[in-house]
Amino acid sequence: MFRQFRSEVEAALADALDSLDLPTDDLGIERPPDDMDATLASSVAFRLAGEVGDAPPNVAATVAEAVSVGNADYVASVDTAGPYVNFHANERYLADTLDAAAVDADYGALPDRDTSVVVEHTSANPTGPVHVGRARNPIVGDAVANLLAYAGYDVDRHYYVNDAGRQMAVFTWAYERFDESDLDAEPARDRAEYDLVRYYRKGNAFLEEADDDAVEAAEAEIQSILQGLEAGDEETYERVGEVVDAVLGGMKACLGRLPAEFDEFVKETRFMRDGSTDDIAGRLKETDHAVYEEDAWQLELDEWGIDKNLVFLRSDDTSLYTTRDLAHHEWKFANYDRAVTVLGEDHKLQADQLDATLELLGNDTDRLGHVIYSYVNLPEGKMSTRRGTGVMLDDLLDEAIDRARDAVESRMDDRIRDDDLTDEDVERIAHQVGIGAVRYDIVSKQPAKAITFEWEDALDFEAQSAPFVQYVHARCAGILGEAAAAGIDVPGVTADADGEVDPDALDVDAGALETDAARELLREVARFPAAIEAAADDLEPHTIATFTREFADAYNAFYRECPVVTAETEALRDARLALVAAAKHTMANALDVLGVEAPESM
């Protein structure tokens, strides 16, 4: 409803400005300041004051007088507050919002756009366990993919596997060169990537510490693996693939705990084997921007404002990661309408070079989007670690669950609901809250800003954290469960014996919601689909986290002020129960976008 309301406001305001012979290119429509009673406001008077030659409040009054909303479905009236032109929604707006959100478990999901998008994220090199510092990529990437799916796109989630670079050649050589007895320690966990990373570390240590002759011999073997991959040698592919697939299997298990799952793991060797990497290199050589310098083919990208040349082919005719990634992206363009890549800040230059080169090759780079993120830090001494180097994502998730379990158990005596939690319930909630806290804390920050993960903030049930917003959903479920236990049947909200809800049966009076708290909550429900749309347009899932915090504030005000099951009249009770159902659907789906579970009880 908010999206339709906004469209009506845009049309009415544009018509008014046009009738006044004023420009309509920037309508200045925004959420009003908190102290202003309006559904939407326009700050257009600020922009037009100079052109009109009058003070903004006078311009706003002139514009408001010219606005006609007689044919609008949802706009009730227009007035001004100082320099703002304010638009107010009518009762039908609230009634239709309640009708839609109370009965639709998918509320907030937008209509199908008939547009395919591939979201590539994580794509960590398969050299060992996933490190905490890189945890932001799968968390943000998964949320971006969820967000686009809610916005009506047909989304595929891809992990691009670097299985052709020097790191994998070193890994393969080390795995074949050393035995278990050569390794210094037991694996930190009983999973493939923790086992095999010891070979990779041993190989790198050998290359740093061995005598020159031994290193030279090792480098010759490593180079032969790289040459074999470049030449399309099947035996070499199988040797490297054995290591890659084993490590990747363990990494999948780790990422599945978040969860972050993928539709396809796309290997870069695919684009060497099918000839597309050679095709890219050949086309790049023919451009006016190609130069052969320092024993390598390079691209000069000054025309795109990039000072550093892109090296795309070595003197021995072996390709580089970016060359293969160019072929990968042309494959994306051939198979999808849009492509979005989530990258760490250390890949910013690479992303700029990639975009420029794709454009040089004749691709429409407007179809390509990037989400660039900074890394996650942990405060010194705030977390226990297992044997190994650094802190792994598995360690973070284990500790999150342990801390959440302690928090849930410590709050048992303070629970409002009188249902008994079993050990299984506590464990379920610990996983939902613990992993939810990690995901929420990371995805709620603007990606470009570096963050330090703090346990005290992430697991604070009272502050605006994952438990704080998850508790809204649990409270909604509790109220609806209490109503069902009392035998209260609200058509369109209460499920039948088969657990089904008839969406055509809802018959409640939204006008019965007379309190400011209830009406404000319904307004927040109304704007959820528009929040999805705006966040998807900008690839900013953190704005949905902001929405959940604002929504939680509105819900908690309603919860404090408006008894539901014990409301004064049946009409008021049924309307409030419908509002609780609408709030439950809204919060569940907002959390789903973020990849955070919505507990039924806490």
MARPA-119784 format. One line per field, with one value per residue (C-alpha): residue number from 1; residue in three letters; x, y negated, z negated. Coordinates in pm, whole numbers, plus 50000, padded with zeros to 5 digits. Layout:
# MARPA-119784
i <- NUM, ...
aa <- ALA, ...
east <- X, ...
north <- Y, ...
up <- Z, ...
//
This chain:
# MARPA-119784
i <- 1, 2, 3, 4, 5, 6, 7, 8, 9, 10, 11, 12, 13, 14, 15, 16, 17, 18, 19, 20, 21, 22, 23, 24, 25, 26, 27, 28, 29, 30, 31, 32, 33, 34, 35, 36, 37, 38, 39, 40, 41, 42, 43, 44, 45, 46, 47, 48, 49, 50, 51, 52, 53, 54, 55, 56, 57, 58, 59, 60, 61, 62, 63, 64, 65, 66, 67, 68, 69, 70, 71, 72, 73, 74, 75, 76, 77, 78, 79, 80, 81, 82, 83, 84, 85, 86, 87, 88, 89, 90, 91, 92, 93, 94, 95, 96, 97, 98, 99, 100, 101, 102, 103, 104, 105, 106, 107, 108, 109, 110, 111, 112, 113, 114, 115, 116, 117, 118, 119, 120, 121, 122, 123, 124, 125, 126, 127, 128, 129, 130, 131, 132, 133, 134, 135, 136, 137, 138, 139, 140, 141, 142, 143, 144, 145, 146, 147, 148, 149, 150, 151, 152, 153, 154, 155, 156, 157, 158, 159, 160, 161, 162, 163, 164, 165, 166, 167, 168, 169, 170, 171, 172, 173, 174, 175, 176, 177, 178, 179, 180, 181, 182, 183, 184, 185, 186, 187, 188, 189, 190, 191, 192, 193, 194, 195, 196, 197, 198, 199, 200, 201, 202, 203, 204, 205, 206, 207, 208, 209, 210, 211, 212, 213, 214, 215, 216, 217, 218, 219, 220, 221, 222, 223, 224, 225, 226, 227, 228, 229, 230, 231, 232, 233, 234, 235, 236, 237, 238, 239, 240, 241, 242, 243, 244, 245, 246, 247, 248, 249, 250, 251, 252, 253, 254, 255, 256, 257, 258, 259, 260, 261, 262, 263, 264, 265, 266, 267, 268, 269, 270, 271, 272, 273, 274, 275, 276, 277, 278, 279, 280, 281, 282, 283, 284, 285, 286, 287, 288, 289, 290, 291, 292, 293, 294, 295, 296, 297, 298, 299, 300, 301, 302, 303, 304, 305, 306, 307, 308, 309, 310, 311, 312, 313, 314, 315, 316, 317, 318, 319, 320, 321, 322, 323, 324, 325, 326, 327, 328, 329, 330, 331, 332, 333, 334, 335, 336, 337, 338, 339, 340, 341, 342, 343, 344, 345, 346, 347, 348, 349, 350, 351, 352, 353, 354, 355, 356, 357, 358, 359, 360, 361, 362, 363, 364, 365, 366, 367, 368, 369, 370, 371, 372, 373, 374, 375, 376, 377, 378, 379, 380, 381, 382, 383, 384, 385, 386, 387, 388, 389, 390, 391, 392, 393, 394, 395, 396, 397, 398, 399, 400, 401, 402, 403, 404, 405, 406, 407, 408, 409, 410, 411, 412, 413, 414, 415, 416, 417, 418, 419, 420, 421, 422, 423, 424, 425, 426, 427, 428, 429, 430, 431, 432, 433, 434, 435, 436, 437, 438, 439, 440, 441, 442, 443, 444, 445, 446, 447, 448, 449, 450, 451, 452, 453, 454, 455, 456, 457, 458, 459, 460, 461, 462, 463, 464, 465, 466, 467, 468, 469, 470, 471, 472, 473, 474, 475, 476, 477, 478, 479, 480, 481, 482, 483, 484, 485, 486, 487, 488, 489, 490, 491, 492, 493, 494, 495, 496, 497, 498, 499, 500, 501, 502, 503, 504, 505, 506, 507, 508, 509, 510, 511, 512, 513, 514, 515, 516, 517, 518, 519, 520, 521, 522, 523, 524, 525, 526, 527, 528, 529, 530, 531, 532, 533, 534, 535, 536, 537, 538, 539, 540, 541, 542, 543, 544, 545, 546, 547, 548, 549, 550, 551, 552, 553, 554, 555, 556, 557, 558, 559, 560, 561, 562, 563, 564, 565, 566, 567, 568, 569, 570, 571, 572, 573, 574, 575, 576, 577, 578, 579, 580, 581, 582, 583, 584, 585, 586, 587, 588, 589, 590, 591, 592, 593, 594, 595, 596, 597, 598, 599, 600, 601, 602
aa <- MET, PHE, ARG, GLN, PHE, ARG, SER, GLU, VAL, GLU, ALA, ALA, LEU, ALA, ASP, ALA, LEU, ASP, SER, LEU, ASP, LEU, PRO, THR, ASP, ASP, LEU, GLY, ILE, GLU, ARG, PRO, PRO, ASP, ASP, MET, ASP, ALA, THR, LEU, ALA, SER, SER, VAL, ALA, PHE, ARG, LEU, ALA, GLY, GLU, VAL, GLY, ASP, ALA, PRO, PRO, ASN, VAL, ALA, ALA, THR, VAL, ALA, GLU, ALA, VAL, SER, VAL, GLY, ASN, ALA, ASP, TYR, VAL, ALA, SER, VAL, ASP, THR, ALA, GLY, PRO, TYR, VAL, ASN, PHE, HIS, ALA, ASN, GLU, ARG, TYR, LEU, ALA, ASP, THR, LEU, ASP, ALA, ALA, ALA, VAL, ASP, ALA, ASP, TYR, GLY, ALA, LEU, PRO, ASP, ARG, ASP, THR, SER, VAL, VAL, VAL, GLU, HIS, THR, SER, ALA, ASN, PRO, THR, GLY, PRO, VAL, HIS, VAL, GLY, ARG, ALA, ARG, ASN, PRO, ILE, VAL, GLY, ASP, ALA, VAL, ALA, ASN, LEU, LEU, ALA, TYR, ALA, GLY, TYR, ASP, VAL, ASP, ARG, HIS, TYR, TYR, VAL, ASN, ASP, ALA, GLY, ARG, GLN, MET, ALA, VAL, PHE, THR, TRP, ALA, TYR, GLU, ARG, PHE, ASP, GLU, SER, ASP, LEU, ASP, ALA, GLU, PRO, ALA, ARG, ASP, ARG, ALA, GLU, TYR, ASP, LEU, VAL, ARG, TYR, TYR, ARG, LYS, GLY, ASN, ALA, PHE, LEU, GLU, GLU, ALA, ASP, ASP, ASP, ALA, VAL, GLU, ALA, ALA, GLU, ALA, GLU, ILE, GLN, SER, ILE, LEU, GLN, GLY, LEU, GLU, ALA, GLY, ASP, GLU, GLU, THR, TYR, GLU, ARG, VAL, GLY, GLU, VAL, VAL, ASP, ALA, VAL, LEU, GLY, GLY, MET, LYS, ALA, CYS, LEU, GLY, ARG, LEU, PRO, ALA, GLU, PHE, ASP, GLU, PHE, VAL, LYS, GLU, THR, ARG, PHE, MET, ARG, ASP, GLY, SER, THR, ASP, ASP, ILE, ALA, GLY, ARG, LEU, LYS, GLU, THR, ASP, HIS, ALA, VAL, TYR, GLU, GLU, ASP, ALA, TRP, GLN, LEU, GLU, LEU, ASP, GLU, TRP, GLY, ILE, ASP, LYS, ASN, LEU, VAL, PHE, LEU, ARG, SER, ASP, ASP, THR, SER, LEU, TYR, THR, THR, ARG, ASP, LEU, ALA, HIS, HIS, GLU, TRP, LYS, PHE, ALA, ASN, TYR, ASP, ARG, ALA, VAL, THR, VAL, LEU, GLY, GLU, ASP, HIS, LYS, LEU, GLN, ALA, ASP, GLN, LEU, ASP, ALA, THR, LEU, GLU, LEU, LEU, GLY, ASN, ASP, THR, ASP, ARG, LEU, GLY, HIS, VAL, ILE, TYR, SER, TYR, VAL, ASN, LEU, PRO, GLU, GLY, LYS, MET, SER, THR, ARG, ARG, GLY, THR, GLY, VAL, MET, LEU, ASP, ASP, LEU, LEU, ASP, GLU, ALA, ILE, ASP, ARG, ALA, ARG, ASP, ALA, VAL, GLU, SER, ARG, MET, ASP, ASP, ARG, ILE, ARG, ASP, ASP, ASP, LEU, THR, ASP, GLU, ASP, VAL, GLU, ARG, ILE, ALA, HIS, GLN, VAL, GLY, ILE, GLY, ALA, VAL, ARG, TYR, ASP, ILE, VAL, SER, LYS, GLN, PRO, ALA, LYS, ALA, ILE, THR, PHE, GLU, TRP, GLU, ASP, ALA, LEU, ASP, PHE, GLU, ALA, GLN, SER, ALA, PRO, PHE, VAL, GLN, TYR, VAL, HIS, ALA, ARG, CYS, ALA, GLY, ILE, LEU, GLY, GLU, ALA, ALA, ALA, ALA, GLY, ILE, ASP, VAL, PRO, GLY, VAL, THR, ALA, ASP, ALA, ASP, GLY, GLU, VAL, ASP, PRO, ASP, ALA, LEU, ASP, VAL, ASP, ALA, GLY, ALA, LEU, GLU, THR, ASP, ALA, ALA, ARG, GLU, LEU, LEU, ARG, GLU, VAL, ALA, ARG, PHE, PRO, ALA, ALA, ILE, GLU, ALA, ALA, ALA, ASP, ASP, LEU, GLU, PRO, HIS, THR, ILE, ALA, THR, PHE, THR, ARG, GLU, PHE, ALA, ASP, ALA, TYR, ASN, ALA, PHE, TYR, ARG, GLU, CYS, PRO, VAL, VAL, THR, ALA, GLU, THR, GLU, ALA, LEU, ARG, ASP, ALA, ARG, LEU, ALA, LEU, VAL, ALA, ALA, ALA, LYS, HIS, THR, MET, ALA, ASN, ALA, LEU, ASP, VAL, LEU, GLY, VAL, GLU, ALA, PRO, GLU, SER, MET
east <- 50000, 50284, 50426, 50091, 50051, 50396, 50311, 49994, 50193, 50452, 50186, 49987, 50294, 50434, 50099, 50089, 50440, 50367, 50057, 50274, 50534, 50791, 51045, 50945, 51283, 51337, 51021, 51205, 50967, 51089, 50982, 50883, 51081, 50982, 50792, 50577, 50239, 50238, 50285, 50514, 50656, 50817, 51106, 51068, 51011, 51374, 51490, 51237, 51272, 51552, 51376, 51044, 51206, 51012, 51069, 51037, 50726, 50544, 50650, 50530, 50190, 50158, 50248, 50013, 49725, 49786, 49789, 49472, 49412, 49045, 49106, 49360, 49282, 49501, 49589, 49341, 49475, 49767, 49890, 50214, 50442, 50689, 50877, 50738, 50442, 50279, 50068, 49831, 49695, 49327, 49154, 49138, 49519, 49531, 49243, 49397, 49736, 49580, 49390, 49708, 49961, 49748, 49667, 49974, 50269, 50479, 50388, 50660, 50760, 50717, 50569, 50790, 51000, 51088, 51454, 51732, 52020, 52330, 52477, 52837, 52967, 53217, 53440, 53717, 54019, 53987, 54306, 54162, 53892, 53687, 53842, 53636, 53778, 53613, 53282, 53122, 53119, 52888, 52667, 52627, 52620, 52347, 52142, 52182, 52059, 51764, 51679, 51676, 51460, 51208, 51215, 51088, 51409, 51491, 51813, 52094, 52370, 52718, 53053, 53342, 53612, 53973, 54111, 54372, 54603, 54943, 54795, 54618, 54928, 55131, 54857, 54845, 55224, 55241, 54960, 55143, 55490, 55439, 55307, 55107, 55429, 55580, 55312, 55355, 55012, 54681, 54390, 54197, 53867, 53763, 53678, 53857, 53966, 54121, 54306, 54434, 54531, 54822, 54973, 54931, 55102, 55380, 55435, 55459, 55697, 55915, 55933, 56040, 56291, 56441, 56776, 56787, 56818, 56521, 56310, 56409, 56303, 55975, 55904, 55961, 55698, 55456, 55511, 55443, 55105, 55020, 55132, 54928, 54615, 54678, 54734, 54413, 54586, 54316, 54550, 54652, 54289, 54216, 54513, 54417, 54048, 54103, 54243, 54000, 53688, 53796, 53869, 53557, 53345, 53457, 53408, 53052, 52980, 53105, 52906, 52599, 52594, 52520, 52341, 52481, 52403, 52479, 52309, 52638, 53011, 53165, 53529, 53760, 53924, 53592, 53682, 54027, 53897, 53626, 53867, 53696, 54002, 54218, 53949, 53955, 54335, 54330, 54066, 54251, 54577, 54398, 54279, 54456, 54502, 54719, 55094, 55369, 55580, 55792, 55753, 55374, 55072, 54898, 54608, 54646, 54326, 54403, 54095, 53887, 54082, 54280, 54654, 54760, 54779, 54590, 54822, 54624, 54885, 55230, 55530, 55485, 55125, 54968, 54660, 54589, 54293, 54143, 54170, 53971, 53728, 53664, 53558, 53350, 53168, 53096, 52944, 52730, 52612, 52519, 52309, 52164, 52004, 52209, 52516, 52605, 52938, 53019, 53387, 53626, 53776, 54113, 53954, 53830, 54104, 54047, 53674, 53741, 53983, 53733, 53451, 53669, 53796, 53448, 53335, 53638, 53534, 53189, 52984, 52704, 52852, 52533, 52417, 52694, 52678, 52932, 52892, 53227, 53272, 53535, 53653, 53535, 53767, 53749, 53856, 54179, 54131, 53753, 53732, 53876, 54047, 54120, 54457, 54558, 54625, 54374, 54006, 53792, 53422, 53346, 53500, 53288, 52967, 53044, 53105, 52795, 52579, 52744, 52694, 52336, 52260, 52394, 52187, 51867, 51916, 51991, 51664, 51438, 51293, 51212, 51007, 50654, 50514, 50432, 50520, 50798, 51111, 51265, 51637, 51567, 51387, 51680, 51922, 51704, 51678, 52052, 52124, 51863, 51976, 52349, 52393, 52129, 52332, 52643, 52458, 52252, 52541, 52747, 52476, 52326, 52632, 52699, 52931, 53196, 53251, 53498, 53342, 53460, 53236, 53144, 52966, 52804, 52631, 52540, 52368, 52204, 51834, 51752, 51948, 51873, 52038, 51923, 51765, 51586, 51414, 51373, 51183, 50916, 50840, 50835, 50594, 50363, 50367, 50296, 49992, 49848, 49911, 49742, 49437, 49420, 49447, 49157, 48944, 48935, 48868, 48954, 48861, 49153, 49400, 49325, 49423, 49171, 49214, 49451, 49665, 49540, 49433, 49162, 49284, 48938, 48780, 48936, 48661, 48800, 48752, 49083, 48900, 48875, 49249, 49198, 49526, 49823, 50048, 49835, 49798, 50170, 50253, 50019, 50190, 50524, 50372, 50255, 50597, 50774, 50731, 50868, 51164, 51234, 51211, 51444, 51699, 51706, 51748, 52052, 52183, 52171, 52040, 52159, 51860, 51629, 51809, 51738, 51373, 51356, 51483, 51232, 50960, 51053, 51022, 50674, 50567, 50691, 50496, 50183, 50261, 50290, 49975, 49733, 49615, 49510, 49342, 49181, 49076, 48755, 48544, 48551, 48587, 48890, 49036, 48999, 49149, 49447, 49494, 49498, 49755, 49969, 49949, 50049, 50340, 50450, 50455, 50639, 50911, 50952, 51012, 51239, 51451, 51439, 51591, 51877, 51915, 51819, 51577, 51250, 51195, 50845, 50953, 51247
north <- 50000, 49761, 49810, 49721, 49427, 49300, 49334, 49131, 48864, 48848, 48811, 48548, 48344, 48361, 48246, 47955, 47841, 47872, 47658, 47392, 47414, 47540, 47821, 48174, 48345, 48362, 48399, 48425, 48689, 48841, 48970, 48671, 48569, 48762, 48467, 48424, 48598, 48708, 49027, 48863, 48514, 48319, 48080, 47949, 47593, 47571, 47637, 47406, 47109, 46951, 47003, 46865, 46587, 46649, 46810, 47193, 47191, 46964, 47183, 47491, 47329, 47241, 47594, 47756, 47542, 47664, 48034, 48229, 48568, 48610, 48922, 49084, 49414, 49363, 48991, 48819, 48464, 48230, 47953, 47782, 47761, 47480, 47558, 47911, 48021, 48302, 48589, 48782, 49132, 49215, 49492, 49718, 49715, 49864, 50106, 50245, 50277, 50482, 50698, 50771, 50822, 51016, 51300, 51316, 51506, 51375, 51013, 50779, 50992, 50796, 50921, 51114, 50877, 51141, 51045, 51290, 51196, 51390, 51295, 51406, 51394, 51546, 51709, 51751, 51937, 52308, 52314, 52378, 52286, 51969, 51693, 51452, 51154, 51284, 51371, 51050, 51172, 51475, 51290, 50976, 51174, 51406, 51109, 50932, 51246, 51280, 50914, 50936, 51249, 51067, 50778, 51007, 51105, 51459, 51507, 51761, 51769, 51853, 51923, 51861, 52116, 52014, 52351, 52240, 51996, 52038, 52100, 52413, 52528, 52490, 52669, 52959, 52992, 52987, 53243, 53479, 53401, 53441, 53717, 53695, 53756, 53439, 53218, 53029, 53056, 53238, 53076, 52825, 52989, 53317, 53175, 53182, 52820, 52826, 53145, 53040, 52682, 52831, 52945, 52598, 52439, 52698, 52629, 52253, 52297, 52525, 52268, 52003, 52208, 52481, 52447, 52288, 52611, 52769, 52456, 52441, 52803, 52739, 52429, 52629, 52880, 52600, 52436, 52763, 52782, 52429, 52511, 52831, 52640, 52383, 52656, 52837, 53148, 53374, 53546, 53207, 53103, 53421, 53373, 53016, 53102, 53367, 53105, 52829, 53042, 53184, 52841, 52691, 52964, 52860, 52492, 52566, 52730, 52422, 52181, 52401, 52317, 51950, 52067, 51952, 52192, 52179, 52285, 52341, 52353, 52218, 52315, 52079, 52371, 52402, 52090, 52220, 52553, 52408, 52167, 51848, 51731, 51762, 51577, 51291, 51267, 51262, 50988, 50778, 50801, 50649, 50339, 50004, 50019, 50335, 50306, 50561, 50441, 50607, 50948, 50942, 50827, 50539, 50300, 49926, 49804, 49433, 49350, 49493, 49306, 49614, 49558, 49920, 50136, 50464, 50757, 51017, 51256, 51358, 51401, 51780, 51736, 51834, 51634, 51453, 51462, 51144, 51276, 51582, 51365, 51158, 51475, 51565, 51231, 51252, 51593, 51426, 51163, 51438, 51622, 51353, 51011, 50871, 50970, 50862, 50938, 50900, 50816, 50724, 50377, 50518, 50610, 50259, 50189, 50529, 50456, 50119, 50280, 50556, 50308, 50097, 50398, 50545, 50213, 50208, 50553, 50418, 50533, 50334, 50282, 50115, 50473, 50528, 50422, 50445, 50448, 50361, 50441, 50387, 50666, 50787, 50744, 50906, 50716, 50847, 51114, 51128, 51476, 51818, 51985, 52341, 52458, 52305, 51957, 51680, 51712, 51918, 51864, 52199, 52071, 51757, 51952, 52202, 51927, 51738, 52044, 52101, 51740, 51736, 52054, 51892, 51579, 51778, 51988, 51682, 51519, 51817, 51668, 51340, 51490, 51351, 51662, 51955, 52230, 52461, 52472, 52816, 52872, 52908, 52572, 52404, 52554, 52445, 52091, 52081, 52162, 51918, 51635, 51707, 51738, 51471, 51235, 51285, 51238, 50943, 50756, 50790, 50725, 50431, 50212, 50028, 50266, 50005, 49932, 50145, 50312, 50470, 50750, 50707, 50988, 50756, 50560, 50851, 51053, 50769, 50858, 50500, 50306, 50296, 50628, 50957, 51083, 50750, 50777, 51156, 51110, 50913, 51218, 51444, 51207, 51206, 51585, 51595, 51369, 51563, 51887, 51749, 51651, 51996, 52162, 51948, 52068, 51729, 51771, 51478, 51565, 51503, 51512, 51834, 52157, 52435, 52798, 52858, 52559, 52357, 51992, 51871, 51531, 51445, 51486, 51186, 50963, 50714, 50343, 50159, 49850, 50012, 49955, 49623, 49575, 49390, 49686, 49932, 49702, 49621, 49992, 50045, 49760, 49936, 50257, 50063, 49934, 50273, 50358, 50014, 50072, 50396, 50217, 49932, 50163, 50388, 50094, 49979, 50327, 50223, 50501, 50307, 50073, 50369, 50418, 50052, 50116, 50407, 50186, 49911, 50171, 50326, 49986, 49939, 50289, 50258, 49933, 50116, 50414, 50191, 49993, 50228, 50551, 50794, 51108, 50913, 50613, 50437, 50552, 50840, 50599, 50436, 50774, 50914, 50603, 50616, 50988, 50918, 50645, 50889, 51138, 50861, 50766, 51129, 51169, 50841, 50917, 51278, 51172, 50881, 51121, 51373, 51114, 51076, 51452, 51439, 51696, 51581, 51780, 51880, 51853, 51710
up <- 50000, 49922, 50271, 50427, 50188, 50285, 50656, 50604, 50418, 50696, 50964, 50775, 50688, 51042, 51183, 50937, 51023, 51393, 51353, 51189, 51469, 51221, 51287, 51190, 51210, 50832, 50621, 50289, 50153, 49826, 49489, 49277, 48969, 48656, 48509, 48820, 48852, 49216, 49415, 49672, 49711, 49992, 49943, 50299, 50169, 50059, 50415, 50577, 50342, 50542, 50872, 50747, 50549, 50230, 49889, 49877, 49650, 49897, 50190, 50003, 49945, 50315, 50421, 50169, 50291, 50646, 50549, 50629, 50463, 50548, 50758, 50528, 50359, 50055, 50024, 49795, 49778, 49829, 49601, 49506, 49206, 49261, 49584, 49618, 49828, 49629, 49762, 49534, 49588, 49551, 49358, 49664, 49671, 49321, 49383, 49702, 49530, 49251, 49499, 49697, 49419, 49171, 49410, 49636, 49489, 49781, 49712, 49837, 50135, 50458, 50788, 51029, 51239, 51501, 51457, 51374, 51146, 51050, 50713, 50670, 50317, 50075, 50341, 50083, 50217, 50125, 49922, 49576, 49323, 49357, 49147, 48935, 49123, 49441, 49272, 49392, 49752, 49714, 49465, 49677, 50001, 49880, 49758, 50095, 50273, 50032, 50078, 50456, 50441, 50219, 50465, 50741, 50917, 51025, 50827, 50859, 50596, 50718, 50557, 50797, 50722, 50776, 50876, 51128, 50952, 50794, 50450, 50572, 50757, 50435, 50240, 50487, 50492, 50109, 50071, 50304, 50168, 49791, 49567, 49246, 49055, 49206, 49055, 48729, 48566, 48555, 48743, 48532, 48633, 48783, 49122, 49456, 49482, 49133, 49220, 49562, 49475, 49282, 49612, 49760, 49460, 49473, 49842, 49794, 49500, 49714, 49995, 49744, 49546, 49768, 49944, 50286, 50484, 50310, 50361, 50728, 50779, 50596, 50804, 51121, 51009, 50916, 51253, 51431, 51256, 51371, 51726, 51721, 51624, 51897, 52157, 52064, 51933, 51785, 51539, 51396, 51364, 51171, 50938, 50854, 50843, 50576, 50337, 50434, 50398, 50062, 49912, 50069, 49915, 49568, 49644, 49761, 49427, 49243, 49460, 49426, 49055, 49128, 49346, 49680, 49960, 50330, 50650, 50827, 50760, 51079, 51128, 51310, 51493, 51674, 51870, 51952, 52074, 52299, 52472, 52354, 52157, 52470, 52663, 52409, 52424, 52803, 52818, 52562, 52760, 53058, 52872, 52888, 52511, 52513, 52457, 52404, 52113, 51847, 52012, 51997, 52194, 52018, 52067, 52019, 51854, 51807, 52013, 51728, 51462, 51357, 51322, 51271, 51583, 51596, 51667, 51859, 52002, 51880, 52109, 52098, 52224, 51892, 51800, 51477, 51239, 51383, 51740, 51643, 51446, 51757, 51937, 51633, 51645, 52016, 51939, 51672, 51922, 52169, 51912, 51681, 51713, 51425, 51225, 50871, 50705, 50336, 50286, 50008, 50009, 50115, 50449, 50528, 50785, 50944, 50969, 51135, 51381, 51453, 51525, 51753, 51945, 51986, 52129, 52359, 52483, 52573, 52274, 52111, 51766, 51643, 51591, 51336, 50973, 50691, 50314, 50155, 49788, 49519, 49295, 48956, 48660, 48318, 48006, 47860, 47598, 47632, 47780, 47720, 48016, 48116, 48231, 48560, 48688, 48640, 48554, 48786, 48859, 48696, 48372, 48384, 48442, 48167, 47917, 48032, 47962, 47623, 47519, 47644, 47450, 47132, 47199, 47258, 46946, 46732, 46843, 46777, 46457, 46634, 46916, 46947, 47115, 46888, 47136, 47024, 47236, 47276, 47322, 47693, 47694, 47523, 47773, 48067, 47933, 47863, 48227, 48357, 48132, 48139, 48514, 48567, 48348, 48562, 48889, 48773, 48616, 48933, 49194, 49004, 49066, 49390, 49582, 49657, 49287, 49092, 48791, 48469, 48350, 47983, 47801, 47549, 47824, 48048, 47775, 47583, 47545, 47448, 47710, 48082, 48165, 48317, 47991, 47953, 48291, 48280, 47954, 48142, 48355, 48049, 47874, 48176, 48186, 47813, 47841, 48134, 47946, 47636, 47844, 48001, 47659, 47538, 47829, 47999, 48369, 48593, 48956, 49187, 48897, 48705, 48879, 48930, 48820, 49113, 49021, 49317, 49307, 49545, 49672, 49800, 49459, 49284, 49154, 48905, 48870, 48900, 48781, 48438, 48398, 48228, 48041, 48185, 48105, 48303, 48601, 48603, 48603, 48897, 49082, 49027, 49163, 49468, 49562, 49551, 49924, 50015, 49782, 49972, 50306, 50207, 50043, 50351, 50587, 50390, 50293, 49927, 49700, 49395, 49444, 49376, 49046, 48973, 49061, 48813, 48531, 48609, 48645, 48310, 48144, 48293, 48197, 47840, 47797, 47918, 47692, 47385, 47451, 47622, 47457, 47727, 47599, 47313, 47523, 47420, 47716, 47963, 48254, 48095, 47995, 48346, 48505, 48269, 48331, 48704, 48644, 48443, 48732, 48973, 48749, 48724, 49102, 49145, 48891, 49004, 49363, 49273, 49069, 49354, 49587, 49339, 49303, 48936, 48794, 48640, 48317, 48212, 47849, 47657
//
